[in-house]
Amino acid sequence: MDTDLGLAAGYIETFAGNGKARSTGDGKRAVKAGIPLPHHVALDREEKWLYFAESGSDRVRRIDLLQGTLHNFAGIGETCYSGDEGSCAEAGLYLPLGVAFDSHNNLYICDSGSNRIRKIDHETGIITTVIGTGQHGFNGDGPALDVNLTWPAAITIDREDVLFIADTQAHKVRRYDPKTGMVTTIAGAWTAEDEAREQPLVARNLVVLSGDAIGIDFSDDQGWLMPVCSDGLDMSMYLDDGRPAMEARLYDIVGLAVDAKGDVYVVDKGSNRVRKIDSQTGIISTVAGVCRY
């Protein structure tokens, strides 16, 4: 991208937004516009426009990187689900959070409040629903329009145009193959028993090996981490690095990314970690952060 935005080396400048929580400035300079509750951003394939989900106004807006102006793109500014098979500018969005482009420059949106993934065709501007029934609560895998999503908050797309979705309140990562139209689960083992636990997990019988300002280490007599809660629950299930991702507990997924090898990175805000799902083995690991419950 050869656009010169005038940013001096080593300095940070405001690119868009005036700090006010009211959606304003359509067609005006981006730095003068109000952008309430902006979330994920995506650069189009031609690197001419920067798109972002503005959940405070239930819109997707975009910034012309050459002119520095901001424009409404999708959504009518009302909290609703409407407008499928019509112009995206006349559609209702319901708390959009995640945005991502496929290789054809089609834009996908996590329409989180409606529990759906929606697609805007690059050529026509027509919006459609591609994943989700609108109902919440995990109901298994299957055809995309028969699968429930529960507050999908983030999305990423690999080189083959396969979508990976943070099914956030279902505590799972889902995979959508547009060639087959099928949705499958690739990570997350949250159960009704996990959901029912209202009290924090409190460990007992710790063998303290060392301590510092960060926390303490604890283990069994073989050196393995084996915490046990005060109510008797074995916490080892929550320390799931090196296990299949389908057995992992994911708490509050707020971001996803996929690399050139197809490995998926998961930002799990609820466990203060960034996790990695190996595309070849399906094994999950932690690449950043320390889990603290």
SEMAR-70081 format. One record per residue (C-alpha): x, y, z negated; residue number from 1. Coordinates in Angstrom, 3 decimals. Layout:
! SEMAR-70081
+----------+----------+----------+-----+
|        u |        v |        w |   n |
+----------+----------+----------+-----+
|        X |        Y |        Z | NUM |
...
+----------+----------+----------+-----+
END
This chain:
! SEMAR-70081
+----------+----------+----------+-----+
|        u |        v |        w |   n |
+----------+----------+----------+-----+
|    0.000 |    0.000 |    0.000 |   1 |
|    1.596 |    3.272 |    1.090 |   2 |
|   -0.912 |    5.606 |   -0.555 |   3 |
|    0.860 |    8.323 |   -2.536 |   4 |
|   -1.210 |    9.097 |   -5.619 |   5 |
|    1.337 |   11.573 |   -6.946 |   6 |
|    2.337 |    9.552 |  -10.000 |   7 |
|    5.769 |   10.480 |  -11.314 |   8 |
|    8.035 |    7.583 |  -12.258 |   9 |
|    7.837 |    6.703 |  -15.934 |  10 |
|    4.665 |    8.712 |  -16.580 |  11 |
|    1.032 |    7.738 |  -16.990 |  12 |
|   -1.750 |    9.796 |  -15.481 |  13 |
|   -5.509 |    9.502 |  -15.433 |  14 |
|   -6.603 |    7.960 |  -12.153 |  15 |
|  -10.373 |    8.082 |  -12.632 |  16 |
|  -12.804 |    9.239 |  -15.267 |  17 |
|  -13.335 |   12.382 |  -17.319 |  18 |
|  -13.816 |   10.564 |  -20.614 |  19 |
|  -17.554 |   11.211 |  -20.778 |  20 |
|  -20.060 |    8.385 |  -21.187 |  21 |
|  -22.434 |    9.413 |  -18.406 |  22 |
|  -22.250 |    8.248 |  -14.810 |  23 |
|  -21.514 |   11.276 |  -12.643 |  24 |
|  -19.408 |   12.427 |   -9.728 |  25 |
|  -20.653 |   10.417 |   -6.764 |  26 |
|  -18.648 |   11.637 |   -3.767 |  27 |
|  -16.441 |   13.826 |   -5.946 |  28 |
|  -12.858 |   13.535 |   -7.141 |  29 |
|  -12.483 |   10.389 |   -9.233 |  30 |
|  -10.690 |   12.179 |  -12.073 |  31 |
|  -13.702 |   14.483 |  -12.516 |  32 |
|  -16.290 |   11.691 |  -12.601 |  33 |
|  -17.967 |   10.155 |  -15.623 |  34 |
|  -17.522 |    6.365 |  -15.696 |  35 |
|  -19.333 |    4.834 |  -18.701 |  36 |
|  -18.032 |    1.441 |  -19.848 |  37 |
|  -15.814 |    0.474 |  -16.904 |  38 |
|  -14.755 |   -3.168 |  -16.898 |  39 |
|  -12.871 |   -5.277 |  -14.361 |  40 |
|  -11.367 |   -3.813 |  -11.190 |  41 |
|  -10.565 |   -5.295 |   -7.780 |  42 |
|   -8.601 |   -3.984 |   -4.822 |  43 |
|  -10.087 |   -4.776 |   -1.431 |  44 |
|   -8.064 |   -6.840 |    1.034 |  45 |
|   -7.184 |   -3.809 |    3.130 |  46 |
|   -5.991 |   -1.925 |    0.022 |  47 |
|   -8.073 |    1.102 |    0.927 |  48 |
|  -10.628 |    0.956 |   -1.876 |  49 |
|  -10.516 |    0.160 |   -5.572 |  50 |
|  -13.772 |   -1.288 |   -6.888 |  51 |
|  -14.826 |   -1.513 |  -10.531 |  52 |
|  -17.803 |   -2.659 |  -12.559 |  53 |
|  -19.390 |    0.256 |  -14.412 |  54 |
|  -21.570 |   -1.621 |  -16.873 |  55 |
|  -22.741 |    1.547 |  -18.620 |  56 |
|  -24.711 |    2.507 |  -15.515 |  57 |
|  -25.289 |   -0.994 |  -14.105 |  58 |
|  -23.370 |   -0.166 |  -10.956 |  59 |
|  -20.316 |   -1.163 |   -8.998 |  60 |
|  -18.426 |    1.924 |   -7.864 |  61 |
|  -15.390 |    2.368 |   -5.654 |  62 |
|  -12.539 |    4.836 |   -5.240 |  63 |
|  -11.117 |    5.875 |   -1.884 |  64 |
|   -7.390 |    5.465 |   -2.466 |  65 |
|   -6.456 |    7.892 |    0.293 |  66 |
|   -8.821 |   10.710 |   -0.648 |  67 |
|   -9.080 |   10.056 |   -4.390 |  68 |
|  -12.872 |   10.312 |   -4.326 |  69 |
|  -15.351 |    8.095 |   -6.151 |  70 |
|  -18.499 |    6.641 |   -4.615 |  71 |
|  -21.434 |    4.551 |   -5.792 |  72 |
|  -21.413 |    1.215 |   -3.979 |  73 |
|  -23.903 |   -1.211 |   -5.528 |  74 |
|  -26.709 |   -0.824 |   -8.025 |  75 |
|  -29.519 |    1.673 |   -8.543 |  76 |
|  -28.505 |    2.652 |  -12.059 |  77 |
|  -31.245 |    0.635 |  -13.770 |  78 |
|  -30.724 |   -2.407 |  -15.983 |  79 |
|  -32.482 |   -5.082 |  -13.971 |  80 |
|  -32.036 |   -7.945 |  -11.540 |  81 |
|  -33.473 |   -7.130 |   -8.137 |  82 |
|  -32.760 |   -6.587 |   -4.472 |  83 |
|  -31.487 |   -9.933 |   -3.209 |  84 |
|  -31.328 |  -10.167 |    0.592 |  85 |
|  -31.278 |   -6.371 |    0.827 |  86 |
|  -28.778 |   -3.538 |    0.749 |  87 |
|  -26.485 |   -3.638 |   -2.269 |  88 |
|  -27.050 |    0.100 |   -2.773 |  89 |
|  -30.740 |   -0.614 |   -3.422 |  90 |
|  -30.252 |   -3.638 |   -5.677 |  91 |
|  -30.632 |   -3.758 |   -9.433 |  92 |
|  -27.610 |   -4.994 |  -11.395 |  93 |
|  -27.766 |   -6.157 |  -15.009 |  94 |
|  -24.586 |   -5.333 |  -16.944 |  95 |
|  -21.984 |   -6.131 |  -14.263 |  96 |
|  -18.578 |   -7.031 |  -15.711 |  97 |
|  -16.305 |   -8.969 |  -13.337 |  98 |
|  -15.522 |   -8.255 |   -9.671 |  99 |
|  -13.324 |  -10.062 |   -7.141 | 100 |
|  -12.787 |  -10.293 |   -3.380 | 101 |
|  -12.483 |  -13.378 |   -1.207 | 102 |
|  -10.277 |  -13.630 |    1.880 | 103 |
|  -13.063 |  -12.213 |    4.075 | 104 |
|  -13.352 |   -9.094 |    1.891 | 105 |
|  -16.711 |  -10.159 |    0.499 | 106 |
|  -17.216 |   -8.860 |   -3.035 | 107 |
|  -18.363 |  -11.152 |   -5.846 | 108 |
|  -19.890 |   -9.693 |   -9.014 | 109 |
|  -20.466 |  -11.202 |  -12.446 | 110 |
|  -24.002 |   -9.919 |  -13.008 | 111 |
|  -23.631 |  -10.869 |  -16.626 | 112 |
|  -26.968 |   -9.821 |  -18.061 | 113 |
|  -28.840 |  -11.824 |  -15.427 | 114 |
|  -26.544 |  -14.848 |  -15.869 | 115 |
|  -25.697 |  -14.900 |  -12.182 | 116 |
|  -22.861 |  -14.437 |   -9.700 | 117 |
|  -23.801 |  -12.238 |   -6.775 | 118 |
|  -22.101 |  -11.679 |   -3.440 | 119 |
|  -21.988 |   -8.605 |   -1.212 | 120 |
|  -21.276 |   -9.329 |    2.438 | 121 |
|  -18.440 |   -7.160 |    3.727 | 122 |
|  -19.938 |   -6.707 |    7.193 | 123 |
|  -23.587 |   -6.077 |    6.307 | 124 |
|  -23.619 |   -4.835 |    2.711 | 125 |
|  -26.333 |   -7.387 |    1.941 | 126 |
|  -26.386 |   -8.737 |   -1.619 | 127 |
|  -27.332 |  -12.315 |   -2.505 | 128 |
|  -27.190 |  -14.592 |   -5.518 | 129 |
|  -24.735 |  -17.449 |   -5.045 | 130 |
|  -24.584 |  -18.997 |   -8.531 | 131 |
|  -27.017 |  -19.206 |  -11.400 | 132 |
|  -30.685 |  -19.749 |  -12.183 | 133 |
|  -30.979 |  -16.699 |  -14.406 | 134 |
|  -31.488 |  -18.938 |  -17.436 | 135 |
|  -28.887 |  -19.203 |  -20.177 | 136 |
|  -27.552 |  -22.323 |  -21.874 | 137 |
|  -25.271 |  -24.921 |  -20.320 | 138 |
|  -27.249 |  -27.457 |  -18.263 | 139 |
|  -24.418 |  -29.349 |  -16.604 | 140 |
|  -22.756 |  -29.180 |  -13.202 | 141 |
|  -24.345 |  -29.345 |   -9.779 | 142 |
|  -25.601 |  -27.207 |   -6.894 | 143 |
|  -24.752 |  -23.573 |   -7.564 | 144 |
|  -28.313 |  -22.258 |   -7.595 | 145 |
|  -29.407 |  -25.005 |  -10.023 | 146 |
|  -26.665 |  -24.339 |  -12.577 | 147 |
|  -27.132 |  -22.117 |  -15.610 | 148 |
|  -24.515 |  -19.533 |  -16.509 | 149 |
|  -24.410 |  -17.874 |  -19.909 | 150 |
|  -23.034 |  -14.332 |  -19.825 | 151 |
|  -20.410 |  -14.779 |  -17.083 | 152 |
|  -17.856 |  -12.072 |  -17.830 | 153 |
|  -14.946 |  -12.557 |  -15.430 | 154 |
|  -14.170 |  -14.078 |  -12.064 | 155 |
|  -11.132 |  -14.820 |   -9.924 | 156 |
|  -10.729 |  -16.338 |   -6.452 | 157 |
|   -7.914 |  -18.493 |   -5.109 | 158 |
|   -6.401 |  -18.663 |   -1.620 | 159 |
|   -8.997 |  -21.202 |   -0.509 | 160 |
|  -11.831 |  -18.880 |   -1.609 | 161 |
|  -12.701 |  -21.122 |   -4.544 | 162 |
|  -14.231 |  -19.121 |   -7.388 | 163 |
|  -13.318 |  -19.553 |  -11.049 | 164 |
|  -15.837 |  -18.118 |  -13.486 | 165 |
|  -15.631 |  -17.312 |  -17.171 | 166 |
|  -18.896 |  -18.806 |  -18.454 | 167 |
|  -18.258 |  -16.843 |  -21.591 | 168 |
|  -21.066 |  -17.677 |  -23.984 | 169 |
|  -20.994 |  -21.305 |  -22.879 | 170 |
|  -17.258 |  -21.271 |  -23.800 | 171 |
|  -16.303 |  -22.844 |  -20.475 | 172 |
|  -14.466 |  -22.140 |  -17.227 | 173 |
|  -16.462 |  -23.113 |  -14.154 | 174 |
|  -15.328 |  -23.717 |  -10.577 | 175 |
|  -17.416 |  -22.957 |   -7.498 | 176 |
|  -16.497 |  -24.377 |   -4.103 | 177 |
|  -18.292 |  -22.363 |   -1.392 | 178 |
|  -17.708 |  -25.154 |    1.135 | 179 |
|  -19.778 |  -27.644 |   -0.859 | 180 |
|  -21.956 |  -25.237 |   -2.830 | 181 |
|  -21.171 |  -27.151 |   -6.021 | 182 |
|  -20.245 |  -25.856 |   -9.472 | 183 |
|  -18.076 |  -27.962 |  -11.780 | 184 |
|  -16.628 |  -27.383 |  -15.227 | 185 |
|  -12.828 |  -27.388 |  -15.491 | 186 |
|  -12.321 |  -26.326 |  -19.114 | 187 |
|  -14.160 |  -26.034 |  -22.385 | 188 |
|  -15.567 |  -28.515 |  -24.883 | 189 |
|  -17.777 |  -26.322 |  -27.048 | 190 |
|  -20.487 |  -28.317 |  -28.793 | 191 |
|  -23.627 |  -27.663 |  -30.804 | 192 |
|  -21.591 |  -28.525 |  -33.907 | 193 |
|  -19.137 |  -25.732 |  -33.095 | 194 |
|  -22.018 |  -23.321 |  -32.536 | 195 |
|  -23.554 |  -24.220 |  -35.883 | 196 |
|  -20.442 |  -23.318 |  -37.851 | 197 |
|  -21.311 |  -19.929 |  -39.296 | 198 |
|  -18.470 |  -19.763 |  -41.836 | 199 |
|  -14.825 |  -19.232 |  -40.882 | 200 |
|  -12.517 |  -22.235 |  -40.887 | 201 |
|  -10.600 |  -22.243 |  -44.181 | 202 |
|   -7.587 |  -24.549 |  -44.456 | 203 |
|   -6.671 |  -26.602 |  -47.532 | 204 |
|   -3.765 |  -28.776 |  -48.713 | 205 |
|   -1.147 |  -26.828 |  -46.783 | 206 |
|    2.499 |  -27.824 |  -46.913 | 207 |
|    4.176 |  -24.444 |  -46.506 | 208 |
|    7.391 |  -24.668 |  -44.516 | 209 |
|    8.023 |  -20.973 |  -43.980 | 210 |
|    6.227 |  -17.671 |  -44.153 | 211 |
|    6.564 |  -14.175 |  -42.807 | 212 |
|    4.474 |  -11.149 |  -41.976 | 213 |
|    2.816 |  -13.031 |  -39.139 | 214 |
|    1.637 |  -16.022 |  -41.140 | 215 |
|    2.675 |  -19.461 |  -42.378 | 216 |
|    3.603 |  -22.807 |  -40.851 | 217 |
|    2.020 |  -26.012 |  -42.071 | 218 |
|    2.363 |  -29.678 |  -41.163 | 219 |
|    1.966 |  -33.281 |  -42.212 | 220 |
|    4.918 |  -35.396 |  -43.346 | 221 |
|    5.897 |  -36.050 |  -39.707 | 222 |
|    6.136 |  -32.364 |  -38.857 | 223 |
|    2.932 |  -32.254 |  -36.823 | 224 |
|    0.402 |  -29.469 |  -37.315 | 225 |
|   -2.560 |  -31.107 |  -39.060 | 226 |
|   -4.719 |  -28.447 |  -40.753 | 227 |
|   -7.863 |  -29.535 |  -42.576 | 228 |
|  -10.728 |  -27.213 |  -43.501 | 229 |
|  -11.977 |  -26.862 |  -47.040 | 230 |
|  -15.223 |  -28.530 |  -45.975 | 231 |
|  -13.320 |  -31.558 |  -44.684 | 232 |
|  -13.341 |  -30.777 |  -40.957 | 233 |
|  -10.174 |  -31.863 |  -39.155 | 234 |
|   -8.943 |  -28.703 |  -37.446 | 235 |
|   -6.517 |  -30.507 |  -35.146 | 236 |
|   -9.177 |  -30.411 |  -32.426 | 237 |
|   -8.714 |  -26.639 |  -32.337 | 238 |
|   -4.965 |  -26.950 |  -31.708 | 239 |
|   -5.376 |  -28.344 |  -28.234 | 240 |
|   -2.244 |  -27.428 |  -26.282 | 241 |
|   -1.069 |  -30.340 |  -24.169 | 242 |
|   -4.535 |  -31.845 |  -23.916 | 243 |
|   -6.926 |  -31.962 |  -20.969 | 244 |
|   -8.578 |  -28.572 |  -20.542 | 245 |
|  -11.962 |  -30.268 |  -20.707 | 246 |
|  -11.212 |  -31.045 |  -24.371 | 247 |
|  -10.147 |  -27.501 |  -25.257 | 248 |
|  -12.066 |  -25.078 |  -27.449 | 249 |
|  -12.391 |  -21.724 |  -25.704 | 250 |
|  -13.893 |  -18.935 |  -27.747 | 251 |
|  -14.444 |  -15.603 |  -26.002 | 252 |
|  -13.209 |  -15.675 |  -22.399 | 253 |
|  -12.833 |  -12.137 |  -21.069 | 254 |
|  -10.409 |  -12.518 |  -18.160 | 255 |
|   -9.225 |  -14.987 |  -15.519 | 256 |
|   -6.469 |  -15.099 |  -12.918 | 257 |
|   -5.194 |  -17.744 |  -10.521 | 258 |
|   -1.661 |  -17.994 |   -9.153 | 259 |
|   -0.362 |  -19.212 |   -5.793 | 260 |
|   -0.127 |  -22.800 |   -7.084 | 261 |
|   -3.748 |  -22.787 |   -8.180 | 262 |
|   -3.015 |  -22.688 |  -11.907 | 263 |
|   -5.711 |  -20.769 |  -13.771 | 264 |
|   -4.909 |  -18.311 |  -16.561 | 265 |
|   -7.568 |  -17.701 |  -19.196 | 266 |
|   -7.686 |  -14.663 |  -21.481 | 267 |
|   -9.328 |  -16.016 |  -24.637 | 268 |
|   -9.961 |  -12.975 |  -26.808 | 269 |
|  -11.587 |  -15.102 |  -29.476 | 270 |
|   -8.384 |  -17.051 |  -30.182 | 271 |
|   -5.968 |  -14.185 |  -29.419 | 272 |
|   -4.283 |  -16.188 |  -26.664 | 273 |
|   -3.684 |  -16.444 |  -22.950 | 274 |
|   -4.093 |  -20.056 |  -21.831 | 275 |
|   -2.992 |  -21.814 |  -18.659 | 276 |
|   -4.766 |  -24.690 |  -16.912 | 277 |
|   -2.411 |  -26.710 |  -14.722 | 278 |
|   -4.057 |  -27.314 |  -11.355 | 279 |
|   -2.333 |  -30.670 |  -10.862 | 280 |
|   -2.773 |  -32.250 |  -14.277 | 281 |
|   -5.714 |  -30.381 |  -15.784 | 282 |
|   -3.662 |  -29.885 |  -18.958 | 283 |
|   -4.121 |  -26.685 |  -20.946 | 284 |
|   -1.330 |  -24.784 |  -22.681 | 285 |
|   -0.769 |  -21.437 |  -24.351 | 286 |
|    1.460 |  -18.969 |  -22.513 | 287 |
|    1.036 |  -15.977 |  -24.828 | 288 |
|   -0.345 |  -15.235 |  -28.271 | 289 |
|   -0.697 |  -16.902 |  -31.643 | 290 |
|   -4.020 |  -18.499 |  -32.513 | 291 |
|   -5.322 |  -17.291 |  -35.860 | 292 |
|   -8.693 |  -18.348 |  -37.272 | 293 |
+----------+----------+----------+-----+
END
